[in-house]
Amino acid sequence: MRNGSGDADASVLFNLSGFKIGAQTMRDGEWWLAIETASTRAACRSCGVFGVGNGRRRVLVRDLPISGTPVVLVWAKRTWRCLEPLCPSGSWSETCDEIGVRASLSERARKEICRRVGRDLDTVAEVAREFGVGWAAAHQAVIDHGDELIANDRRIELVTALGVDEHTFQHANARRRTQMVTTFVDIDRGRLLDMAPGRSGAVVREWVQAQPFWWADQIKVATIDAFAGYATAIRETLPGATLVVDHFHAIRLASEAVNDVRRRVQQATTGHRGRKGDALYGIRRLLLMTWANLNDKGWDKLRAGLAAGDPDGEIAAVWLARELLSEVYAASSLAHAKRRLIVFFQHAADADVPELTRLARTVDRWRDEVLAFHTTGGASNGPTEAVNLVIEKIRRISHGYRNYDNYRRRLLLGCGIQWTTVPTYRIRGRHPALAA
């Protein structure tokens, strides 16, 4: 190893509290840094008598890379011997907070692994390979530092608008049914608050009741999809919250009605499911688009498809009803929305299409929650759906999860807690590079 007059400066750049660099060398493409503690005396932990040196032993520890180059710390660890004959300790090794006992990673390297996995959404296996440790060592770093970050984060305390939705944790296979998870999101800040296994009113009820006694009083708005279990639990546990079925979930119900009637008419007129070349199959995506997003070519194709494959006008009637329901949410006021909702019900009654009648009954049951969209300033479950997209991304990157605790930890680190990082400031303005 090389040493010299620059060791003091290197120790400052090294920035590991209580350590100094004695020598450094490049070995197999890695920096090997010989380090030692600055202390020269140590008192016995049992009797307090100062000990004498009892030799050193080398400990290899992985640290943060330097300019992309892996780093191995070679810690010349002091051992001490107590001079008190009756002391039960006898001898001991020095310890420090920056490097744990029998650790293969420094604490700052373990924190970086947690940040990479949690904030940057890298996989544990990928980060473990970069740091030259096993998967278990990297994952333990995520557990130790991630659980502390999750416990200390104040995401629950500042919530006034709650979004509740579900997503799939594990898909069904030969050994299990589909496993669902209920997510709770702060829709004002778009942050995941927590999650609970299952999809039922009992899940929501138990989670809300587990929060501090004052928490329910500060929730003013709760957005959900049209699921009676969630609605019943929220009315019981959050009596001061206004319940809203937002635009996204209401239009999704209408889009499902459009698909249902399209499939029924397709089967009735052709005797088979939709195939390439069928008129209705060719416009299946256009039927799910709102009229404002259709260009002239789209309109022509939609009209031609309906004329060829919808002899009784049932699909067109349900598609128009979906647009009328969308107009309810686009209304300028609550009174305006009520008038547009009456138009929707009248159209559904006149059309007399089974799928549309079922949709109208569903909307009627949720009339107050639909109209609450206008009394809450347009409260939406859109932030909840955005969080669900991040959840799907994390699950896809990791190729799925089997352990629920690991799954919850990764999601809260990825889209729940607020990471505190030092911002990087620009060293020049918006001038061209030659002007610098």
Secondary structure, DSSP 4 states (H G I P E B T S, - for coil): -B--TTHHHHHHHH--TTEEEEEEEEETTEEEEEEEES----B-TTT--B-EEEEEEEEEEEEEEETTEEEEEEEEEEEEE---TT-S--EEE---SSB-TT-SBBHHHHHHHHHHHHTS---HHHHHHHHT--HHHHHHHHHHHHHHHHHH--TTTT-SEEEEEEEEEE---SS-PPEEEEEEEETTTTEEEEEEES-SHHHHHHHHHTS-TTTGGG--EEEE-S-HHHHHHHHHH-TTSEEEE-HHHHHHHHHHHHHHHHHHHHHHHHSS---TT-HHHHTTTGGGS-GGG--HHHHHHHHHHHHHH-TTSHHHHHHHHHHHHHHHHT-SSHHHHHHHHHHHHHHHHHH--HHHHHHHHHHHHTHHHHHHHHHTTS--SHHHHHHHHHHHHHHHHTT--S-HHHHHHHHHHHHTS----PPPPPSS-SS-GGG-
